[in-house]
Amino acid sequence: MSEIKSFAQILESVNPNRDGNMLFFPNDSVCTECSRFLPGRADVDWIISQRPNITTVPRCYCAKNLAEAQERLNHMAQLPRSVRGTTPKLWHEASLANTRETEGNAEALHLIKAFVHGNAPPVVVLSGPPGTGKTHMLEAVGRAYIAKQRSVRYALVASMLDSMRPRSDGGPEADVAEYILPHLLIMDDLGAEKASDWVADKLMAIIDERYRNNRNLLIATNATQAEMIYRLGPRLSDRLYDVNSGKVAHSYIDDPSARQSPMFAPVEEDYAEHHEGYGVH
């Protein structure tokens, strides 16, 4: 009742000629965050329509503001869509809810769920053969972070490096800071890029900053530890395969490639012929 009384006082300040019936607005029609009327309430709208002396109604914009914030975070995150839809060009968002546990990924799934809840080391590395669902897990974690209003940046490592290479005018399209500032950085397919001193230096600048400052970093790779040392050097690998500090956790996913399953089978020719705009992938 204290919320309603407080809200009635707000109404009185904007509607000097109000009547006492204001106190009969439903309790759950008031936002507990801002003490304003929640939108989309037909019962409240009807009560207001029956009281011509109400000229101003404080409306809650918390949900709208939250949706806009979520949209901004989604745009910045650049997360992929990893779940196959019903047509060749329809893909849905991956989430922890639609991540299926298997014999080969059970440990990894447990680890990323702990990571989302802050019960895992700040750096998590998922490794395993191509097609075993690593990107699905990365996306699911990213969306869980966004749902908590935390900033995320997903990067396919080869594309990330390309965006930082000097252009003809001398400036890169992206800066290292773009990958250092978010609450969570997700690096997909690390170790597939062509090795060079420039590549190692850029990756070191990003990974070492997050490693040293215990900032959340989620990595997926098809490479083995030996391959990572060969391609990116011992300094970077020493951080990614740190087993003593408690800063890094690893999980190997040992499942058959989902891309070899019927889910990823090519589209039949007669389907493509009768559904203009869809191609074979």
C-alpha positions as CSV (number, residue, x, y, z in Angstrom):
1,M,0.0,0.0,0.0
2,S,2.9,2.3,0.6
3,E,3.7,2.2,-3.2
4,I,0.2,3.1,-4.1
5,K,0.2,6.0,-1.6
6,S,3.5,7.2,-3.0
7,F,2.2,6.9,-6.5
8,A,-1.0,8.7,-5.6
9,Q,1.1,11.6,-4.4
10,I,2.8,11.6,-7.8
11,L,-0.6,11.7,-9.5
12,E,-1.7,14.5,-7.3
13,S,1.3,16.6,-8.3
14,V,0.5,16.3,-12.0
15,N,-3.3,16.2,-11.6
16,P,-4.4,18.8,-9.0
17,N,-8.1,18.0,-9.6
18,R,-7.8,14.3,-9.1
19,D,-10.3,12.4,-6.9
20,G,-9.7,9.8,-4.2
21,N,-10.5,6.9,-6.6
22,M,-7.0,7.1,-7.7
23,L,-6.1,4.9,-4.8
24,F,-8.1,2.0,-6.5
25,F,-5.6,1.5,-9.3
26,P,-4.3,-2.1,-9.2
27,N,-1.1,-2.6,-7.2
28,D,0.6,-4.5,-10.0
29,S,-0.1,-1.6,-12.4
30,V,2.8,0.4,-10.9
31,C,6.4,-0.2,-11.8
32,T,8.4,-0.9,-8.6
33,E,11.5,0.7,-10.1
34,C,10.1,4.1,-11.1
35,S,6.6,4.3,-9.4
36,R,4.9,5.0,-12.7
37,F,2.1,3.3,-14.6
38,L,3.2,0.2,-16.6
39,P,2.3,0.4,-20.3
40,G,-0.1,-2.0,-22.0
41,R,-2.6,-2.3,-19.1
42,A,-6.1,-2.3,-20.6
43,D,-7.7,-2.1,-17.1
44,V,-5.7,1.0,-16.2
45,D,-6.5,2.6,-19.5
46,W,-10.2,2.0,-18.9
47,I,-10.1,3.5,-15.4
48,I,-8.3,6.6,-16.8
49,S,-10.9,6.9,-19.6
50,Q,-13.6,7.1,-16.9
51,R,-12.0,10.0,-15.1
52,P,-11.8,13.1,-17.3
53,N,-10.1,15.0,-14.5
54,I,-6.9,13.0,-15.1
55,T,-5.0,15.0,-17.6
56,T,-1.5,13.6,-17.1
57,V,-0.5,10.0,-16.4
58,P,3.1,9.3,-15.5
59,R,4.1,6.3,-17.7
60,C,6.8,3.8,-17.1
61,Y,9.5,3.5,-19.7
62,C,11.7,1.0,-17.9
63,A,10.9,-1.8,-20.3
64,K,11.3,0.3,-23.3
65,N,14.7,1.6,-22.1
66,L,15.8,-1.9,-21.3
67,A,14.8,-3.1,-24.7
68,E,16.7,-0.3,-26.3
69,A,19.8,-1.0,-24.2
70,Q,19.5,-4.7,-25.2
71,E,19.4,-3.7,-28.8
72,R,22.5,-1.6,-28.5
73,L,24.3,-4.4,-26.7
74,N,23.3,-6.9,-29.4
75,H,24.4,-4.5,-32.2
76,M,27.8,-4.1,-30.5
77,A,28.3,-7.8,-29.8
78,Q,28.0,-8.9,-33.5
79,L,27.1,-12.4,-32.3
80,P,26.4,-15.0,-35.0
81,R,23.2,-17.1,-35.3
82,S,24.2,-20.7,-34.9
83,V,20.9,-22.6,-34.9
84,R,19.6,-23.9,-38.2
85,G,16.0,-22.9,-39.1
86,T,13.4,-24.5,-41.3
87,T,14.8,-22.9,-44.5
88,P,18.3,-22.7,-45.8
89,K,18.6,-19.0,-45.0
90,L,16.8,-19.0,-41.6
91,W,19.0,-19.2,-38.6
92,H,18.1,-18.7,-34.9
93,E,19.9,-17.5,-31.9
94,A,21.9,-20.0,-29.8
95,S,21.2,-20.0,-26.1
96,L,22.1,-22.1,-23.1
97,A,18.5,-23.4,-23.2
98,N,18.9,-24.8,-26.8
99,T,22.5,-26.1,-26.2
100,R,22.1,-29.9,-26.2
101,E,24.3,-31.9,-23.8
102,T,26.2,-34.8,-25.3
103,E,28.7,-37.3,-24.1
104,G,31.5,-35.3,-25.8
105,N,30.5,-31.8,-24.6
106,A,29.2,-32.4,-21.1
107,E,32.3,-31.0,-19.4
108,A,32.4,-28.0,-21.7
109,L,28.7,-27.2,-21.2
110,H,29.2,-27.4,-17.4
111,L,32.2,-25.1,-17.7
112,I,30.5,-22.4,-19.7
113,K,27.4,-22.4,-17.4
114,A,29.7,-21.9,-14.5
115,F,31.5,-19.1,-16.5
116,V,28.2,-17.3,-17.1
117,H,27.4,-17.4,-13.3
118,G,30.9,-16.2,-12.4
119,N,32.0,-19.5,-11.0
120,A,34.8,-20.2,-13.4
121,P,38.2,-18.7,-14.2
122,P,38.1,-15.5,-16.2
123,V,39.7,-17.1,-19.3
124,V,38.0,-20.2,-20.8
125,V,39.3,-22.1,-23.8
126,L,37.2,-24.6,-25.7
127,S,39.0,-26.8,-28.1
128,G,38.1,-29.7,-30.4
129,P,37.6,-30.6,-34.0
130,P,35.5,-28.4,-36.4
131,G,31.8,-28.8,-36.3
132,T,31.5,-29.9,-32.6
133,G,29.4,-27.0,-31.5
134,K,32.0,-24.6,-30.1
135,T,30.6,-21.5,-31.9
136,H,27.1,-22.4,-30.6
137,M,28.4,-22.4,-27.1
138,L,30.3,-19.1,-27.6
139,E,27.1,-17.5,-28.9
140,A,25.0,-18.9,-26.0
141,V,27.4,-17.4,-23.4
142,G,27.4,-14.1,-25.2
143,R,23.6,-13.9,-25.2
144,A,23.5,-14.8,-21.5
145,Y,25.9,-11.9,-20.8
146,I,23.7,-9.5,-22.8
147,A,20.6,-10.6,-20.9
148,K,22.5,-9.4,-17.8
149,Q,23.1,-6.1,-19.4
150,R,26.8,-6.7,-19.9
151,S,28.8,-5.7,-23.0
152,V,30.0,-8.4,-25.3
153,R,32.2,-8.5,-28.4
154,Y,32.3,-11.6,-30.6
155,A,35.2,-11.8,-33.1
156,L,36.1,-14.4,-35.7
157,V,39.8,-14.0,-35.2
158,A,40.8,-13.9,-38.9
159,S,38.3,-11.1,-39.5
160,M,39.3,-9.3,-36.4
161,L,42.9,-9.2,-37.5
162,D,41.9,-8.0,-41.0
163,S,40.0,-5.1,-39.5
164,M,43.1,-4.0,-37.7
165,R,45.5,-4.1,-40.6
166,P,46.6,-0.7,-42.0
167,R,44.6,0.5,-44.9
168,S,45.9,2.5,-47.9
169,D,45.3,5.7,-46.0
170,G,47.4,4.5,-43.1
171,G,44.7,3.9,-40.5
172,P,43.0,0.6,-39.5
173,E,39.2,0.1,-39.5
174,A,39.4,-1.1,-35.9
175,D,41.6,-0.6,-32.9
176,V,42.8,-3.0,-30.2
177,A,40.7,-1.0,-27.7
178,E,37.5,-2.2,-29.4
179,Y,38.4,-5.7,-28.2
180,I,39.7,-4.8,-24.8
181,L,36.8,-2.6,-23.4
182,P,33.8,-5.0,-23.4
183,H,33.0,-7.0,-20.3
184,L,33.4,-10.2,-22.3
185,L,35.5,-10.8,-25.4
186,I,34.7,-13.9,-27.5
187,M,37.4,-15.1,-29.9
188,D,36.3,-17.8,-32.3
189,D,38.7,-20.0,-34.3
190,L,41.9,-18.8,-32.8
191,G,45.0,-20.4,-34.3
192,A,43.6,-20.7,-37.8
193,E,45.1,-17.4,-38.9
194,K,48.4,-17.2,-40.8
195,A,51.3,-16.8,-38.4
196,S,53.4,-13.7,-38.4
197,D,55.1,-11.4,-35.9
198,W,52.4,-8.8,-36.5
199,V,49.6,-11.3,-35.9
200,A,51.3,-12.5,-32.7
201,D,51.8,-9.0,-31.4
202,K,48.2,-8.0,-32.0
203,L,46.8,-11.1,-30.3
204,M,49.3,-10.8,-27.5
205,A,48.2,-7.2,-26.8
206,I,44.5,-8.3,-26.6
207,I,44.8,-11.6,-24.8
208,D,47.5,-10.5,-22.3
209,E,45.5,-7.5,-21.3
210,R,42.5,-9.6,-20.4
211,Y,44.7,-12.3,-18.8
212,R,46.7,-10.0,-16.6
213,N,43.6,-8.0,-15.4
214,N,41.3,-11.1,-14.9
215,R,38.9,-9.9,-17.5
216,N,36.5,-12.3,-19.1
217,L,37.7,-14.0,-22.3
218,L,36.1,-17.0,-24.1
219,I,38.1,-18.7,-26.8
220,A,37.4,-21.5,-29.3
221,T,40.1,-23.2,-31.3
222,N,40.5,-26.2,-33.5
223,A,44.3,-26.2,-32.9
224,T,46.2,-28.3,-30.4
225,Q,48.6,-26.9,-27.9
226,A,51.6,-27.8,-30.1
227,E,50.0,-26.2,-33.1
228,M,49.2,-23.0,-31.1
229,I,52.9,-22.8,-29.9
230,Y,54.1,-23.2,-33.5
231,R,51.7,-20.7,-35.0
232,L,51.5,-18.0,-32.3
233,G,54.7,-18.5,-30.3
234,P,55.4,-19.6,-26.8
235,R,54.6,-16.3,-25.0
236,L,51.0,-16.3,-26.0
237,S,50.6,-20.1,-25.6
238,D,52.1,-19.8,-22.1
239,R,49.1,-17.7,-21.1
240,L,46.4,-19.7,-22.9
241,Y,47.7,-23.0,-21.4
242,D,48.4,-21.7,-17.9
243,V,47.5,-24.5,-15.5
244,N,48.9,-23.0,-12.3
245,S,47.5,-19.5,-11.7
246,G,43.8,-20.5,-11.7
247,K,43.1,-17.9,-14.4
248,V,42.5,-20.3,-17.3
249,A,40.2,-23.3,-17.7
250,H,40.2,-25.7,-20.7
251,S,37.7,-28.1,-22.0
252,Y,38.0,-30.4,-25.0
253,I,34.9,-31.3,-27.0
254,D,35.0,-34.7,-28.5
255,D,31.9,-35.1,-30.6
256,P,31.4,-36.0,-34.3
257,S,31.0,-33.0,-36.6
258,A,27.4,-31.8,-36.7
259,R,28.1,-30.6,-40.3
260,Q,28.3,-34.2,-41.4
261,S,24.8,-34.9,-40.0
262,P,21.5,-34.5,-42.0
263,M,21.0,-31.2,-40.3
264,F,23.7,-29.7,-42.5
265,A,22.8,-31.7,-45.7
266,P,22.8,-29.7,-48.9
267,V,19.5,-28.4,-50.1
268,E,17.8,-30.5,-52.7
269,E,17.8,-29.1,-56.3
270,D,14.1,-29.2,-56.7
271,Y,13.7,-27.3,-53.4
272,A,16.0,-24.5,-54.7
273,E,14.2,-24.4,-58.0
274,H,10.8,-23.8,-56.4
275,H,12.0,-21.4,-53.6
276,E,13.6,-18.5,-55.4
277,G,16.1,-16.7,-53.3
278,Y,17.4,-19.7,-51.5
279,G,20.7,-21.3,-52.6
280,V,22.7,-24.3,-51.8
281,H,25.2,-23.7,-48.9
